Amino acid sequence: MKLKLRKFAAVVGIWSCVAFAQTTLHTTTTLVVVPTLVQTSDKDLVYSLRAEDFVLTDNGVPQKVTLEEEAKRPLSLVVLMQTGGDARGQFPSYAHLDTMIAELLGEAPNEVSIVNFDSQPEAASPFTTNVAEWGYAIDHPDTGDQGAAIFDSLAYGLDLLQKRPAGNRRAILLLSQEHDVGSKTPLKEVVREVGETNTAIYSVTFSAEKTAAREAFKNPGPSNPPITVGNVTPPTVGTYPKGGDSGSPAELKAYFNLSEPLRLILGAMSKNTSAEVATLSGGEWSGFDNAQELTQDLGVLTNHLHNSYVLSFAPTSSVPGLHTIKVQLIHHPELLVSARSNYWASEPSIQR
């Protein structure tokens, strides 16, 4: 079953206009939302902190922080699910994924849209509060092509979220391999859109190389001509290579998929781009290799997503471009703090 694309139209942002002669200056009144996870050294969650416990700086300048209640901001979630490339080897891990997404989403008015992608975003479900509507399509995805356009799909998901109500929290769950294959969207553009839309990205990734190698062993076949690897003297008993007998040497032939070692080498050299984007946005990254590990990862993510502190602040600086955020607990240095590291301030637009 294919998910059908539905276009959304909504205006995002709160715009104020300042008139001077015949020139209108459009600026964005920004409220930066910073989901923040606090844990002990043993990875236990900490629940008892107040706004005054947090110190947040924007480009080194302290900001006035508000601590919001999670329930006051509905969650708009986009699930980007890779179905192309080596993802087909992970389809068994996707079984019952709809149930896991439902637990991650929580109750209405939280909403979710499911997007399949290969060399491009292929389909998106309308936003819904009931994941079960798309249960079969999620658990039984259609096989895509050879691509894994992660950056293009992130840009697509960010565009969907930008059209949701401005007051909603925004998040992307990326189920994919670790590195991008075939995107046309520059990474810088993704970083900018993540920063502008207050979106947290949570990456749960599999190794394309390990998945491909496992599939190759599962479905053996002579993908290349046989290679002579040496002569052996067969034992006096047992099964002999073709053309040999118990007393004479025979050629031992083996079949190798020559593309796999090259992919393993190149894959090891590539950065885990999915993890980097997640860390940049203040989200989290984890890896899985099978259905059990995926279930565990999403269970931990569900707990963290619904038990993070939601900090917000109105920046005192309107300088456009990338701003660096740092969140600390001055009076609790023993605690571990995870939060987004930046946001992007847009340049004012001028109309005459």
SERO-4910 file (N, C-alpha, C, O; in steps of 0.05 Angstrom, whole numbers):
BEGIN
 pado doro    nc1    nc2    nc3   cac1   cac2   cac3    cc1    cc2    cc3    oc1    oc2    oc3
  Met    A     17    -24      0      0      0      0     18     25      0     36     27     17
  Lys    A     13     43    -18     30     67    -19     16     89     -4     -9     93     -5
  Leu    A     32    105     10     21    128     23     17    150      3     34    153    -15
  Lys    A     -4    164      4    -11    185    -15     -3    212     -6     -7    219     18
  Leu    A      9    227    -24     19    254    -17     -4    273    -16    -22    274    -33
  Arg    A     -3    289      5    -23    310      8     -9    336     15      7    337     33
  Lys    A    -14    356      0     -1    382      4    -16    398     25    -40    398     27
  Phe    A      0    411     41    -11    427     62     -4    456     57     17    463     46
  Ala    A    -22    474     65    -16    503     62    -23    516     88    -46    516     97
  Ala    A     -3    529    100     -7    544    125     15    564    127     36    560    116
  Val    A     10    585    140     30    606    144     44    602    170     30    599    191
  Val    A     70    600    170     86    595    194    100    621    202    112    634    185
  Gly    A    100    627    228    115    650    238     96    673    245     74    674    234
  Ile    A    104    690    261     89    714    269    104    738    257    127    742    265
  Trp    A     91    752    240    105    774    225     95    801    236     72    805    240
  Ser    A    115    819    239    109    846    247    119    865    225    140    859    213
  Cys    A    105    887    220    113    905    199    119    932    210    104    942    227
  Val    A    140    944    201    148    971    209    148    989    184    164    984    166
  Ala    A    131   1008    183    130   1025    160    148   1050    163    147   1063    184
  Phe    A    164   1055    143    180   1079    142    181   1090    114    192   1077     96
  Ala    A    168   1113    109    165   1124     82    150   1103     66    128   1095     73
  Gln    A    162   1094     43    149   1074     27    162   1047     29    158   1029     12
  Thr    A    178   1043     50    192   1018     54    180   1003     77    175   1014     98
  Thr    A    175    977     73    164    960     94    185    939    101    195    924     84
  Leu    A    192    938    127    212    919    137    197    896    150    182    900    169
  His    A    201    872    140    188    848    152    209    833    169    230    825    159
  Thr    A    202    829    194    220    814    212    204    792    225    179    792    226
  Thr    A    218    772    235    205    750    248    208    753    278    230    755    288
  Thr    A    186    753    293    187    753    322    192    724    330    175    707    328
  Thr    A    217    718    340    226    691    344    223    683    373    230    697    391
  Leu    A    213    659    377    213    646    402    228    620    398    218    602    384
  Val    A    251    617    409    268    594    404    261    573    425    263    578    449
  Val    A    253    549    416    246    527    434    270    508    436    281    500    416
  Val    A    277    501    460    301    484    465    294    460    482    295    462    507
  Pro    A    285    437    471    281    413    487    308    405    499    328    404    486
  Thr    A    307    400    525    332    394    540    329    369    557    311    368    574
  Leu    A    347    351    554    346    326    569    367    327    591    390    334    586
  Val    A    359    321    616    378    322    638    379    294    651    358    282    657
  Gln    A    403    283    654    407    257    665    429    256    685    446    274    686
  Thr    A    428    236    702    451    231    721    473    217    705    469    209    682
  Ser    A    495    213    718    517    198    706    510    169    700    523    156    683
  Asp    A    489    159    713    479    132    708    457    131    687    444    111    684
  Lys    A    452    154    674    432    157    653    403    156    663    385    151    648
  Asp    A    400    162    689    373    164    700    363    193    695    378    212    696
  Leu    A    337    195    688    326    221    682    322    237    708    316    227    729
  Val    A    325    264    705    322    282    727    297    299    722    294    311    701
  Tyr    A    278    300    741    252    313    737    247    338    753    228    353    747
  Ser    A    264    344    773    257    364    793    268    392    788    266    409    806
  Leu    A    279    398    765    291    424    761    271    445    754    249    440    744
  Arg    A    279    470    759    262    493    753    276    512    733    300    507    727
  Ala    A    262    532    723    273    549    703    299    563    713    318    566    697
  Glu    A    299    571    738    323    585    748    347    567    751    370    577    755
  Asp    A    344    541    749    367    523    750    383    523    724    406    515    723
  Phe    A    370    532    702    383    531    676    396    558    669    385    579    674
  Val    A    419    556    657    433    580    646    436    575    616    450    556    608
  Leu    A    424    592    600    425    589    571    437    614    559    429    636    565
  Thr    A    457    610    542    469    632    528    465    630    498    465    609    487
  Asp    A    462    654    486    459    656    457    483    672    447    486    696    452
  Asn    A    501    658    433    527    670    425    541    682    449    554    703    447
  Gly    A    540    667    471    554    675    495    539    694    513    548    700    535
  Val    A    516    705    504    501    724    520    478    710    535    462    696    522
  Pro    A    477    712    562    455    699    577    428    708    569    424    732    563
  Gln    A    409    690    568    381    696    560    362    689    583    367    672    600
  Lys    A    339    703    582    318    696    602    303    672    592    292    672    570
  Val    A    302    651    608    291    625    600    264    620    613    260    626    637
  Thr    A    246    610    597    220    601    607    219    571    606    227    559    586
  Leu    A    209    558    627    206    529    627    176    523    623    159    530    639
  Glu    A    171    510    600    143    505    592    135    477    600    151    459    604
  Glu    A    109    473    602     98    446    606     95    433    578     84    445    560
  Glu    A    104    408    577    103    394    551     75    393    539     72    397    515
  Ala    A     55    389    557     28    385    547     17    410    534     -3    409    519
  Lys    A     29    434    539     18    458    528     25    462    499     13    478    485
  Arg    A     45    447    489     53    448    462     49    422    448     64    403    452
  Pro    A     28    419    431     24    394    416     49    388    399     63    406    391
  Leu    A     53    362    395     76    353    379     67    347    351     49    332    346
  Ser    A     81    359    331     79    351    303    104    335    296    126    345    297
  Leu    A    100    310    289    122    291    284    121    282    255     99    273    245
  Val    A    143    282    241    146    270    215    164    246    217    187    249    227
  Val    A    155    223    209    172    199    209    182    195    180    167    189    162
  Leu    A    209    197    177    221    192    151    232    163    151    251    157    165
  Met    A    220    146    135    226    118    135    239    110    108    226    111     87
  Gln    A    265    103    109    279     95     85    268     68     75    267     49     90
  Thr    A    261     67     49    253     42     37    270     35     13    267     13      2
  Gly    A    289     52      5    306     47    -17    333     37     -8    339     35     16
  Gly    A    350     31    -28    377     21    -21    377     -4     -5    362    -23    -11
  Asp    A    394     -5     16    396    -29     32    375    -31     54    375    -50     70
  Ala    A    356    -12     54    335    -13     74    317    -37     71    305    -47     91
  Arg    A    315    -48     47    298    -72     43    308    -95     61    292   -112     68
  Gly    A    333    -96     67    343   -116     85    335   -112    114    338   -130    130
  Gln    A    324    -89    120    314    -83    147    284    -83    149    273    -78    171
  Phe    A    270    -90    128    241    -91    129    230   -109    151    209   -102    163
  Pro    A    243   -132    157    233   -148    179    234   -132    206    218   -138    224
  Ser    A    253   -114    209    255    -98    233    232    -78    235    225    -69    257
  Tyr    A    220    -71    212    198    -51    212    171    -63    221    152    -48    225
  Ala    A    170    -89    225    145   -102    233    136    -90    260    152    -87    278
  His    A    111    -83    262     99    -71    286    110    -43    292    108    -33    314
  Leu    A    121    -31    271    132     -3    274    109     16    280    113     36    294
  Asp    A     85     11    270     63     29    275     57     31    305     50     53    315
  Thr    A     59      9    319     54      9    348     75     25    363     69     40    381
  Met    A    100     22    354    122     37    367    119     67    362    125     83    379
  Ile    A    111     74    337    107    102    331     84    114    347     85    137    356
  Ala    A     63     98    351     40    107    367     48    113    396     39    133    407
  Glu    A     65     96    407     75    101    434     93    126    435     91    142    454
  Leu    A    109    129    415    126    153    413    110    178    411    116    199    423
  Leu    A     89    177    395     72    201    389     57    210    414     56    234    420
  Gly    A     46    192    429     29    199    451      0    205    443     -8    197    421
  Glu    A    -14    219    459    -42    223    455    -48    248    438    -30    266    436
  Ala    A    -72    250    427    -81    274    413    -80    298    432    -85    294    456
  Pro    A    -74    322    423    -73    330    395    -46    326    381    -42    337    359
  Asn    A    -27    310    393     -3    304    379     -9    291    352    -28    275    350
  Glu    A      7    297    331      0    288    304     26    278    290     48    286    297
  Val    A     22    260    270     45    249    256     39    246    226     16    242    219
  Ser    A     59    249    210     58    243    182     81    223    175    103    227    185
  Ile    A     75    203    159     94    182    152    103    187    123     87    190    105
  Val    A    130    188    119    141    193     93    160    171     86    179    165    101
  Asn    A    156    158     63    175    138     52    195    152     34    187    171     20
  Phe    A    220    143     34    239    155     15    259    135      5    267    117     20
  Asp    A    268    139    -20    291    124    -31    310    145    -43    323    159    -28
  Ser    A    311    148    -70    327    169    -82    313    196    -80    324    216    -88
  Gln    A    288    196    -70    273    220    -65    250    214    -47    243    190    -44
  Pro    A    239    234    -34    215    229    -18    192    219    -36    186    232    -56
  Glu    A    181    196    -30    162    183    -48    133    189    -41    116    192    -59
  Ala    A    126    190    -16     98    193     -8     97    202     21    114    196     37
  Ala    A     75    216     27     71    225     54     41    222     61     24    229     46
  Ser    A     37    211     85      9    210     95      0    237    105     17    253    113
  Pro    A    -25    243    104    -35    267    118    -29    265    148    -28    243    159
  Phe    A    -24    288    161    -20    288    190    -45    276    203    -68    283    196
  Thr    A    -40    259    222    -62    246    236    -54    242    265    -31    240    272
  Thr    A    -74    240    283    -69    233    311    -72    203    316    -66    194    338
  Asn    A    -80    188    295    -84    159    297    -66    144    278    -73    142    254
  Val    A    -43    135    287    -24    121    270    -36     96    258    -27     87    237
  Ala    A    -55     83    272    -66     58    262    -79     61    235    -82     41    220
  Glu    A    -86     85    227    -98     90    200    -78     81    178    -86     73    156
  Trp    A    -52     82    184    -32     76    165    -15     52    173      7     48    164
  Gly    A    -27     35    191    -12     13    203     -1     -7    182     22    -14    183
  Tyr    A    -17    -15    162     -8    -34    143     14    -23    126     34    -36    120
  Ala    A     10      2    117     30     14     99     57     18    114     78     16    102
  Ile    A     56     23    140     81     27    156     95      0    159    119     -2    156
  Asp    A     80    -21    166     92    -47    172     99    -63    147    114    -81    148
  His    A     87    -55    124     92    -69     99    100    -49     77     84    -45     58
  Pro    A    123    -36     79    130    -15     60    136    -27     32    145    -50     30
  Asp    A    132    -11     12    140    -19    -15    170    -15    -19    181      4     -9
  Thr    A    182    -34    -33    211    -32    -38    217     -8    -57    204     -5    -78
  Gly    A    236      8    -49    243     31    -65    267     25    -84    274      1    -87
  Asp    A    278     46    -96    301     42   -114    327     41    -98    326     35    -74
  Gln    A    349     46   -111    375     42    -98    384     66    -82    406     66    -69
  Gly    A    368     88    -81    377    112    -68    371    114    -38    355     98    -28
  Ala    A    384    133    -25    379    139      3    383    169      7    403    177     20
  Ala    A    365    185     -4    368    214     -4    360    225     23    338    236     26
  Ile    A    377    223     43    370    232     70    366    262     71    347    271     83
  Phe    A    385    278     60    383    307     62    358    317     47    345    335     57
  Asp    A    352    306     24    328    314      9    303    308     25    285    324     26
  Ser    A    303    285     39    280    277     54    277    294     80    255    300     88
  Leu    A    299    301     92    298    319    115    287    346    107    270    358    121
  Ala    A    296    356     84    285    382     74    255    380     69    240    398     74
  Tyr    A    247    357     58    218    353     53    202    352     79    181    364     81
  Gly    A    213    337     99    199    335    125    198    362    139    178    369    151
  Leu    A    220    378    137    220    404    149    200    423    136    188    439    150
  Asp    A    196    420    110    176    436     96    148    429    106    131    447    109
  Leu    A    143    403    110    117    395    121    112    407    148     90    417    154
  Leu    A    133    406    165    130    417    192    127    447    193    114    458    210
  Gln    A    140    460    174    138    489    173    110    499    168    103    522    174
  Lys    A     93    481    157     66    488    151     46    481    173     22    485    170
  Arg    A     56    470    195     39    463    217     37    488    235     52    507    232
  Pro    A     18    488    254     14    511    272     40    520    285     56    503    295
  Ala    A     45    546    286     70    557    296     75    549    325     98    548    333
  Gly    A     54    545    341     58    538    369     65    510    375     71    503    398
  Asn    A     64    492    355     70    464    359    100    459    363    116    473    351
  Arg    A    106    439    379    134    428    378    137    412    353    118    400    343
  Arg    A    161    413    342    166    399    316    189    380    319    210    386    331
  Ala    A    185    356    309    206    335    311    205    317    286    184    314    274
  Ile    A    228    306    279    230    287    258    243    261    269    263    263    283
  Leu    A    231    238    263    243    212    269    254    202    243    238    196    224
  Leu    A    280    199    241    293    189    217    301    160    220    319    154    236
  Leu    A    289    142    205    296    114    205    311    109    178    298    107    157
  Ser    A    337    106    180    352    105    155    380     93    160    387     85    182
  Gln    A    395     90    138    423     83    140    438    108    150    426    129    154
  Glu    A    464    105    154    479    126    167    487    149    149    489    172    158
  His    A    491    144    123    501    165    106    483    168     82    469    150     73
  Asp    A    483    192     71    466    200     49    477    189     22    501    187     18
  Val    A    458    182      5    465    173    -22    445    186    -42    422    179    -43
  Gly    A    455    206    -57    439    216    -79    424    242    -74    409    251    -92
  Ser    A    427    255    -51    412    280    -46    424    303    -63    447    304    -68
  Lys    A    406    321    -70    413    346    -83    413    370    -64    424    391    -70
  Thr    A    401    366    -41    399    388    -21    426    390     -6    435    370      6
  Pro    A    438    414     -5    463    417     10    458    414     40    437    421     50
  Leu    A    478    404     54    476    401     83    471    427     96    456    429    116
  Lys    A    484    449     86    480    475     98    451    483     97    442    496    116
  Glu    A    437    477     76    409    484     74    392    469     95    374    480    107
  Val    A    399    444    100    385    428    120    390    440    148    371    443    164
  Val    A    415    448    154    422    460    179    406    486    183    396    491    205
  Arg    A    404    502    162    390    527    164    360    522    170    349    535    188
  Glu    A    348    504    156    319    498    160    314    486    187    293    492    199
  Val    A    332    469    197    328    458    223    329    480    244    312    480    262
  Gly    A    348    499    241    350    520    260    327    540    259    319    551    279
  Glu    A    316    545    235    294    564    232    268    553    242    251    568    251
  Thr    A    264    527    240    238    515    246    236    503    274    216    492    282
  Asn    A    257    506    291    257    495    318    251    465    317    235    456    333
  Thr    A    264    450    300    258    422    296    280    405    309    303    409    304
  Ala    A    272    386    325    290    366    336    289    341    319    268    331    312
  Ile    A    313    331    312    315    307    295    325    284    312    346    286    325
  Tyr    A    311    262    311    319    237    325    325    216    304    308    207    289
  Ser    A    351    208    303    360    189    283    363    161    295    377    158    315
  Val    A    350    142    283    354    114    290    363    100    265    347     96    246
  Thr    A    388     92    264    401     84    239    410     55    240    416     43    261
  Phe    A    412     44    216    425     18    212    449     21    194    452     41    180
  Ser    A    467      2    196    491      2    179    484    -10    152    476    -34    150
  Ala    A    486      6    131    481     -4    104    500    -27     96    492    -46     83
  Glu    A    525    -24    104    545    -44     97    539    -71    110    540    -92     97
  Lys    A    533    -70    137    527    -95    151    501   -108    140    499   -132    137
  Thr    A    481    -91    134    456   -101    124    460   -114     96    449   -136     91
  Ala    A    476   -101     79    481   -112     52    497   -138     54    491   -157     39
  Ala    A    516   -139     72    532   -163     74    515   -186     84    518   -209     75
  Arg    A    497   -181    103    479   -202    113    461   -212     91    456   -236     89
  Glu    A    450   -193     75    433   -201     53    448   -217     32    437   -235     20
  Ala    A    474   -210     28    490   -225      8    494   -254     17    493   -272      0
  Phe    A    498   -258     43    501   -285     53    474   -300     52    474   -325     48
  Lys    A    452   -285     56    426   -297     56    418   -306     28    404   -326     25
  Asn    A    426   -291      8    419   -297    -19    444   -300    -36    451   -283    -53
  Pro    A    459   -322    -32    485   -326    -46    480   -330    -75    459   -340    -84
  Gly    A    500   -323    -91    499   -327   -120    524   -316   -133    537   -298   -122
  Pro    A    531   -328   -156    556   -319   -170    552   -293   -184    547   -292   -208
  Ser    A    555   -270   -169    551   -244   -180    575   -236   -197    574   -217   -212
  Asn    A    598   -251   -195    621   -246   -211    631   -273   -221    624   -294   -210
  Pro    A    648   -273   -242    659   -298   -252    675   -312   -230    686   -298   -213
  Pro    A    678   -338   -230    693   -352   -210    722   -344   -211    733   -339   -233
  Ile    A    735   -343   -188    763   -336   -186    779   -360   -175    771   -372   -155
  Thr    A    801   -367   -189    817   -389   -179    834   -378   -156    850   -360   -160
  Val    A    832   -391   -133    847   -381   -110    869   -400   -101    882   -395    -81
  Gly    A    874   -421   -117    897   -438   -111    891   -467   -117    868   -474   -123
  Asn    A    911   -484   -115    907   -513   -118    908   -527    -91    924   -519    -74
  Val    A    892   -547    -88    893   -563    -63    893   -592    -70    884   -600    -92
  Thr    A    902   -608    -52    900   -637    -55    877   -646    -38    878   -644    -13
  Pro    A    856   -655    -51    831   -662    -36    837   -685    -17    856   -701    -22
  Pro    A    823   -687      5    826   -710     23    817   -735     11    804   -735    -11
  Thr    A    823   -757     23    816   -783     12    786   -790     15    776   -808      1
  Val    A    772   -775     32    744   -779     35    730   -752     33    742   -731     38
  Gly    A    704   -754     27    689   -729     27    681   -721     -2    682   -737    -20
  Thr    A    672   -696     -4    662   -686    -30    685   -671    -43    698   -654    -30
  Tyr    A    690   -675    -68    712   -663    -82    703   -641   -100    680   -642   -111
  Pro    A    720   -621   -105    713   -601   -125    710   -614   -152    721   -635   -158
  Lys    A    694   -600   -169    689   -611   -195    715   -614   -210    731   -596   -211
  Gly    A    719   -637   -223    743   -642   -238    765   -655   -222    786   -662   -234
  Gly    A    761   -659   -196    782   -671   -180    774   -699   -171    751   -706   -172
  Asp    A    794   -714   -162    788   -740   -149    805   -743   -125    818   -724   -116
  Ser    A    804   -766   -113    817   -769    -87    847   -769    -88    860   -766    -67
  Gly    A    859   -771   -112    888   -773   -113    901   -751   -128    926   -751   -131
  Ser    A    887   -732   -140    899   -712   -157    890   -684   -148    868   -680   -137
  Pro    A    908   -664   -151    900   -637   -144    878   -626   -161    875   -635   -184
  Ala    A    862   -608   -151    840   -596   -166    839   -567   -161    848   -558   -139
  Glu    A    830   -552   -180    826   -523   -175    803   -518   -156    782   -530   -158
  Leu    A    809   -502   -135    788   -494   -117    778   -467   -125    792   -447   -125
  Lys    A    753   -466   -133    741   -441   -142    722   -430   -121    709   -445   -106
  Ala    A    720   -403   -120    702   -390   -101    689   -366   -115    700   -354   -133
  Tyr    A    665   -360   -106    651   -337   -117    651   -314    -97    646   -318    -73
  Phe    A    657   -290   -106    658   -267    -89    641   -244   -102    642   -241   -126
  Asn    A    627   -230    -86    614   -205    -95    635   -183    -92    639   -173    -70
  Leu    A    648   -175   -114    671   -157   -112    663   -129   -103    680   -114    -94
  Ser    A    637   -122   -105    629    -95    -98    627    -92    -67    629    -69    -57
  Glu    A    623   -113    -52    619   -111    -23    643   -101     -8    641    -83      8
  Pro    A    667   -112    -13    691   -101      2    695    -72     -3    702    -57     15
  Leu    A    691    -63    -28    694    -35    -35    674    -18    -19    680      3     -9
  Arg    A    649    -28    -18    628    -13     -3    635    -12     27    630      9     40
  Leu    A    646    -33     37    654    -33     66    675    -12     71    674      2     91
  Ile    A    695    -11     53    717      8     57    706     37     55    712     54     72
  Leu    A    691     42     34    680     69     30    661     77     52    660    100     61
  Gly    A    645     58     61    626     63     83    640     70    108    631     87    123
  Ala    A    662     56    114    677     62    138    689     90    138    694    102    159
  Met    A    695    100    114    707    126    111    686    148    113    693    171    118
  Ser    A    661    142    108    640    162    108    632    169    137    633    153    155
  Lys    A    624    194    140    615    203    166    586    194    171    571    189    151
  Asn    A    579    190    195    551    184    202    535    210    202    530    222    222
  Thr    A    526    217    178    513    243    174    486    244    189    479    266    199
  Ser    A    472    222    191    447    222    206    451    229    235    435    244    247
  Ala    A    472    218    247    478    224    275    486    253    279    478    266    299
  Glu    A    501    263    260    511    291    263    488    311    262    487    330    277
  Val    A    469    306    243    446    324    241    429    323    266    419    343    276
  Ala    A    425    298    277    410    295    302    422    310    325    409    324    340
  Thr    A    448    307    328    462    321    350    461    351    347    457    365    367
  Leu    A    464    361    322    462    389    317    435    401    325    434    424    335
  Ser    A    414    386    321    387    396    326    379    393    356    357    403    363
  Gly    A    395    380    372    387    375    400    372    350    403    362    344    425
  Gly    A    371    334    382    358    308    384    377    286    394    397    292    407
  Glu    A    371    261    386    388    239    395    393    220    372    379    221    352
  Trp    A    414    204    375    420    184    355    425    157    368    437    156    390
  Ser    A    416    136    355    422    109    364    423     91    339    412     98    318
  Gly    A    435     67    342    437     49    320    423     23    326    420     15    349
  Phe    A    413     10    304    400    -16    308    408    -35    285    417    -26    264
  Asp    A    406    -61    290    413    -81    270    390   -101    266    392   -117    248
  Asn    A    370   -100    284    348   -120    282    324   -108    295    325    -86    307
  Ala    A    302   -123    295    276   -114    305    278   -109    336    267    -89    346
  Gln    A    292   -126    350    294   -123    379    308    -97    386    300    -83    404
  Glu    A    330    -92    372    345    -67    378    330    -43    371    331    -22    385
  Leu    A    315    -44    348    298    -21    341    277    -16    362    272      8    368
  Thr    A    264    -37    372    244    -33    393    256    -21    418    244     -3    430
  Gln    A    280    -30    426    293    -18    449    300     11    445    295     28    463
  Asp    A    311     18    422    318     45    416    294     64    416    296     86    428
  Leu    A    272     56    404    249     73    403    236     75    431    223     95    437
  Gly    A    239     54    447    229     55    475    243     76    491    231     91    506
  Val    A    270     76    489    286     96    503    279    124    493    276    143    508
  Leu    A    277    127    466    271    153    454    243    163    464    240    187    469
  Thr    A    224    145    465    197    153    475    199    164    503    187    185    509
  Asn    A    214    151    520    217    160    548    230    187    549    222    205    564
  His    A    251    191    533    266    216    533    249    239    521    249    261    532
  Leu    A    235    233    499    220    254    486    198    266    504    193    290    504
  His    A    186    248    519    163    257    536    172    266    564    156    274    581
  Asn    A    198    265    570    208    273    596    230    293    594    246    297    613
  Ser    A    232    306    571    252    328    568    240    354    579    216    358    580
  Tyr    A    257    372    588    249    399    595    245    415    569    262    412    551
  Val    A    224    431    567    220    447    544    226    476    551    210    490    563
  Leu    A    250    485    544    259    512    550    252    530    526    252    520    503
  Ser    A    247    555    530    243    574    508    254    601    517    255    607    540
  Phe    A    262    616    496    271    644    502    267    661    477    267    651    454
  Ala    A    264    687    481    263    706    460    290    719    457    299    733    476
  Pro    A    305    714    436    333    724    433    335    754    436    318    769    426
  Thr    A    355    762    451    361    791    454    376    802    430    378    826    426
  Ser    A    387    784    413    401    793    389    385    785    364    374    763    362
  Ser    A    384    803    345    370    798    320    389    794    297    381    795    273
  Val    A    415    790    303    435    787    282    428    762    266    426    740    277
  Pro    A    425    764    239    417    741    223    440    720    221    464    727    224
  Gly    A    432    695    216    452    674    213    451    654    235    432    653    251
  Leu    A    472    637    237    473    616    256    481    627    283    501    640    286
  His    A    465    620    304    471    628    331    478    603    347    465    582    344
  Thr    A    497    605    365    505    582    381    491    584    408    492    604    422
  Ile    A    479    562    416    465    559    442    481    541    460    493    521    451
  Lys    A    482    549    485    494    531    505    477    531    530    470    552    541
  Val    A    469    507    539    452    503    562    469    490    584    481    469    579
  Gln    A    469    502    608    484    491    630    468    491    656    448    505    658
  Leu    A    477    475    675    466    475    702    489    482    721    504    465    729
  Ile    A    491    508    727    513    518    742    515    504    770    537    498    779
  His    A    492    500    783    492    490    810    491    459    811    491    447    832
  His    A    490    447    787    490    417    786    509    407    765    501    395    746
  Pro    A    535    411    769    555    403    749    556    373    746    568    363    726
  Glu    A    545    358    765    546    329    763    526    317    743    528    294    736
  Leu    A    507    334    735    486    324    717    494    328    688    509    347    681
  Leu    A    484    311    670    489    312    642    467    326    627    443    319    631
  Val    A    473    346    611    453    362    597    456    358    567    478    362    556
  Ser    A    434    351    554    434    349    524    413    368    513    390    367    520
  Ala    A    422    386    495    404    405    484    414    413    456    437    408    450
  Arg    A    397    426    440    406    435    414    428    455    417    430    470    437
  Ser    A    446    456    397    470    472    399    468    498    383    486    515    385
  Asn    A    447    502    368    445    526    352    416    531    343    399    514    345
  Tyr    A    412    555    332    387    561    317    396    581    296    418    591    296
  Trp    A    378    585    277    384    602    254    364    626    254    340    622    252
  Ala    A    376    650    255    359    674    254    358    684    225    379    688    212
  Ser    A    334    687    214    330    696    187    336    726    183    332    741    202
  Glu    A    345    733    160    349    761    154    322    774    149    304    762    136
  Pro    A    318    799    158    294    814    152    291    818    122    311    822    108
  Ser    A    267    817    111    262    822     83    250    849     80    233    858     95
  Ile    A    259    863     59    250    891     54    234    892     28    243    882      7
  Gln    A    211    904     30    194    908      6    190    937      2    186    952     21
  Arg    A    190    946    -23    186    974    -29    161    977    -46    153   1000    -53
***
